[in-house]
Amino acid sequence: MVPDMGKWKRSQAYADYMGFILTLNEGVKGKKVSCDYKVSETVEKLLTLLDTLDRWIDETPPIDQPSRFGNKAFRTWYAKLDQEAEALVLAVIPADKSAAAPEIAVYLKEAVGNSTRIDYGTGHEAAFAAFLCCLCKIGALRVDDQLAIIFKVFDRYLQVMRKLQKTYRMEPAGSQGVWGLDDFQFLPFIWGSAQLIEHPTVEPKHFVEEKVVNDNHKDYIFLDCIKFINEMKTGPFAEHSNQLWNISAVPTWSKVNQGLIRMYKAECLEKFPVIQHFKFGSLLPIEPVKP
């Protein structure tokens, strides 16, 4: 193990990041996407930010190139984000917190993939969660924004990432997305499994059935992720998504949820290739947790 990994696991940043993931996990238990929840001004501003990123994709079409994967137009798109990230963050946060913008913008820039390798993976997804965690730490997002963070902001982020992945044929980071449940994401499966806890009819064994997925994907993030996989991949589910296929044998969603949280820590947060680019600062410090 890389010696610094112990430092990361003991850090305030790790504690705050995991605390954020688990707080959202608790808040979303048993809730449908279509349930009633508050949508604050900050959430609206974050959706506008993500709409801007989406629009830039439309304005930056892929170029003709010999290689099928990793379209170099992504670098043009990314350069725009690199240039504008701080201004995008300033438009979201309260004016009296503007000093935090440069630090928070770093997480936004890390959240969309790597412009050198033109790949995307769970480390980039973690940077977006860290970006949202920082917005909570400065008070721009609050406790009562929990459901909107997942159902509005993270959902929109996922849509934009899928569009980036498809448009620029981005590679999964790492060897064939080994750290993700599909090739790219992990968190929506955690929060999505929490939504399904105590569901009267949909059990884990059902998510491999296309009808169940098509009937329920609008209300349940987990099933929406499965729908996306079904659209993107061909052949037997057990072959193209073996990790997920194994999960369908777990008896309850509560066990699925607990297992995914353990797996996320072990396979993502505690793997050096995933976490090596994670940034630390005043909002997510590397200093050890105070006893």
C-alpha positions in Angstrom: 0.0 0.0 0.0 1.2 3.5 -0.8 2.2 5.1 2.6 0.1 8.2 2.1 -3.1 6.2 1.8 -3.1 5.8 5.6 -2.8 9.6 5.9 -5.8 10.0 3.5 -8.0 7.5 5.4 -7.3 9.3 8.7 -7.8 12.7 7.3 -10.5 15.2 8.0 -11.2 15.3 4.2 -12.0 11.5 4.2 -14.2 11.8 7.3 -16.1 14.8 5.8 -16.4 13.2 2.3 -17.7 9.9 3.7 -20.0 11.7 6.1 -21.5 13.7 3.2 -22.0 10.5 1.1 -23.7 8.7 4.1 -25.8 11.6 5.1 -27.3 11.8 1.6 -27.7 8.0 1.7 -29.8 8.2 4.9 -31.9 11.1 3.5 -32.8 9.3 0.3 -33.9 6.0 1.9 -37.3 4.9 0.6 -37.8 8.1 -1.4 -38.9 8.3 -5.0 -37.4 10.9 -7.5 -41.0 12.2 -7.9 -41.5 12.9 -4.2 -41.9 16.4 -2.9 -38.8 18.2 -1.8 -37.4 21.8 -1.6 -35.5 23.2 -4.5 -33.4 26.1 -3.2 -31.9 29.0 -5.1 -28.4 27.4 -4.9 -29.8 24.2 -6.4 -31.3 26.2 -9.3 -28.0 27.9 -9.8 -26.2 24.6 -9.9 -28.6 23.3 -12.5 -27.9 26.4 -14.6 -24.2 25.7 -14.3 -24.7 22.1 -15.5 -26.9 23.4 -18.3 -24.0 25.6 -19.4 -21.6 22.6 -19.5 -24.2 20.8 -21.6 -24.6 23.7 -24.0 -20.8 23.8 -24.5 -20.9 20.2 -25.6 -23.4 21.2 -28.4 -21.1 24.0 -29.3 -18.0 21.8 -29.5 -18.8 18.9 -31.9 -16.4 15.9 -32.1 -13.7 16.2 -34.8 -12.8 13.7 -37.5 -9.9 11.7 -36.4 -8.4 8.3 -37.1 -8.8 7.0 -33.5 -12.3 5.9 -32.6 -11.9 6.6 -28.8 -10.9 9.8 -27.0 -12.1 12.5 -29.4 -9.7 15.4 -29.1 -12.6 18.0 -29.3 -13.0 17.1 -25.5 -9.8 19.1 -24.9 -11.4 22.2 -26.5 -14.5 21.7 -24.3 -12.4 21.2 -21.3 -10.2 24.3 -22.0 -13.4 26.3 -21.8 -14.3 24.9 -18.4 -10.7 25.4 -17.2 -11.0 29.1 -18.1 -14.6 29.6 -16.8 -14.7 27.4 -13.7 -14.1 30.1 -11.2 -16.7 32.4 -12.7 -19.2 29.5 -12.8 -18.6 28.8 -9.1 -18.9 32.5 -8.2 -22.3 32.6 -9.8 -23.5 29.8 -7.5 -22.1 30.8 -4.1 -23.2 33.7 -1.8 -21.2 36.9 -2.4 -19.7 36.9 1.1 -18.2 33.5 0.4 -16.5 34.5 -2.9 -13.0 33.9 -1.4 -13.7 30.1 -1.5 -14.4 30.1 -5.3 -10.9 29.3 -6.5 -10.6 26.3 -4.1 -14.1 25.0 -5.0 -13.5 25.5 -8.7 -10.7 23.0 -8.6 -13.1 20.2 -7.7 -15.5 21.2 -10.5 -12.6 21.0 -13.0 -11.6 17.6 -11.7 -15.2 16.3 -11.9 -15.5 16.0 -15.7 -12.7 13.6 -16.7 -9.1 14.0 -17.7 -8.2 16.1 -20.7 -4.9 14.5 -21.4 -6.1 10.9 -21.4 -9.7 11.8 -22.4 -11.0 9.3 -19.8 -13.6 9.4 -17.0 -14.0 7.3 -13.9 -15.0 7.1 -10.2 -12.2 9.5 -9.1 -13.8 12.2 -11.3 -17.2 11.3 -9.9 -15.7 11.7 -6.4 -14.5 15.2 -7.3 -18.0 16.2 -8.1 -19.3 14.8 -4.7 -16.4 16.7 -3.1 -17.5 19.9 -5.0 -21.0 19.5 -3.5 -19.6 18.7 -0.1 -17.6 22.0 -0.2 -20.7 23.9 -1.1 -22.3 22.4 2.1 -19.3 23.4 4.2 -19.5 27.0 3.2 -23.3 27.0 3.8 -24.3 27.5 0.1 -26.1 24.1 0.3 -28.0 23.2 3.5 -29.4 20.1 5.2 -32.8 20.6 3.6 -31.2 20.5 0.2 -30.4 16.8 0.6 -33.0 15.3 -1.8 -32.5 18.0 -4.4 -28.8 17.4 -4.3 -29.3 13.8 -5.5 -32.6 14.0 -7.5 -31.8 17.3 -9.2 -28.1 18.2 -9.1 -26.5 14.8 -9.2 -29.0 13.5 -11.7 -28.3 16.4 -14.1 -24.5 15.9 -13.6 -25.0 12.2 -14.6 -26.8 13.3 -17.7 -24.1 15.7 -18.7 -21.3 13.1 -18.0 -23.1 10.5 -20.1 -23.4 13.0 -22.9 -19.6 13.8 -22.6 -18.8 10.1 -22.6 -20.9 9.4 -25.7 -20.0 12.5 -27.7 -16.3 12.3 -27.2 -16.1 8.5 -26.8 -14.3 8.9 -23.5 -12.4 5.8 -22.1 -13.2 4.4 -18.7 -10.4 5.5 -16.3 -8.4 2.6 -15.0 -8.3 -0.7 -16.7 -11.8 -1.0 -18.3 -13.6 0.7 -15.5 -12.6 -1.9 -13.0 -13.4 0.4 -10.0 -16.9 1.3 -11.3 -20.0 -0.8 -11.2 -20.7 0.2 -14.8 -17.6 1.6 -16.6 -17.9 5.0 -15.2 -20.0 5.5 -12.1 -20.5 4.2 -8.5 -22.4 6.7 -6.3 -25.8 6.5 -8.1 -25.8 2.8 -7.3 -25.3 3.5 -3.6 -27.9 6.2 -3.3 -30.2 4.4 -5.8 -30.1 1.2 -3.7 -31.0 3.3 -0.6 -34.1 4.6 -2.4 -35.3 1.0 -3.0 -35.0 -0.1 0.7 -38.4 -1.5 1.8 -39.8 -1.3 -1.7 -43.1 -3.3 -1.7 -42.5 -5.1 -5.1 -39.0 -4.4 -6.6 -36.4 -6.7 -5.2 -32.7 -6.8 -6.1 -33.3 -9.9 -8.3 -35.7 -7.8 -10.5 -33.3 -5.2 -11.8 -32.0 -7.6 -14.5 -35.6 -7.7 -15.9 -36.1 -5.2 -18.6 -39.8 -4.6 -17.9 -39.2 -3.7 -14.3 -36.4 -1.3 -15.3 -38.5 0.4 -18.0 -41.5 0.7 -15.7 -39.6 2.2 -12.8 -36.5 3.9 -14.0 -37.9 7.5 -13.8 -38.4 7.2 -10.1 -35.3 5.1 -9.1 -31.8 6.1 -9.9 -30.4 2.6 -9.6 -32.8 1.4 -12.3 -32.1 4.4 -14.5 -28.4 3.4 -14.4 -29.3 -0.1 -15.4 -31.3 1.2 -18.2 -28.4 3.2 -19.5 -26.1 0.1 -19.3 -28.7 -1.9 -21.3 -28.8 0.8 -24.0 -25.0 1.0 -24.2 -24.0 -2.6 -24.0 -25.0 -5.8 -26.0 -24.9 -9.4 -25.0 -25.9 -11.2 -21.7 -26.0 -8.9 -18.7 -24.0 -11.4 -16.6 -21.1 -11.0 -19.1 -21.0 -7.3 -19.6 -21.8 -6.2 -16.0 -20.6 -9.0 -13.8 -20.3 -7.0 -10.6 -23.9 -5.9 -10.9 -25.1 -9.3 -11.9 -23.7 -10.7 -8.6 -25.6 -8.0 -6.7 -28.9 -9.2 -8.1 -28.5 -12.3 -6.0 -28.4 -10.3 -2.7 -31.8 -10.8 -0.9 -32.6 -7.2 0.3 -31.9 -3.7 -0.8 -30.6 -2.9 2.7 -27.9 -5.5 2.3 -27.1 -4.3 -1.2 -26.8 -0.7 0.1 -24.5 -1.7 3.0 -22.4 -3.9 0.7 -22.0 -1.1 -1.9 -20.8 1.3 0.8 -18.2 -1.2 1.9 -17.2 -1.9 -1.7 -17.0 1.9 -2.5 -14.5 2.4 0.4 -12.4 -0.6 -0.5 -12.5 -0.4 -4.3 -12.6 3.3 -4.9 -11.6 5.5 -1.9 -8.8 3.2 -0.8 -7.3 2.5 -4.2 -4.4 4.7 -5.1 -5.1 4.9 -8.8 -8.5 6.3 -8.1 -7.7 8.7 -5.3 -4.2 9.8 -6.4 -5.5 13.1 -8.0 -7.8 14.0 -5.0 -7.1 17.6 -4.0 -6.9 18.9 -0.4 -7.3 22.4 0.9 -8.9 24.5 3.6 -12.3 23.0 3.0 -11.2 19.3 2.7 -8.0 19.2 4.7 -5.4 16.3 4.7 -4.8 16.9 8.5 -5.9 14.0 10.6 -9.4 14.0 12.2 -9.2 15.8 15.6 -9.8 13.2 18.4 
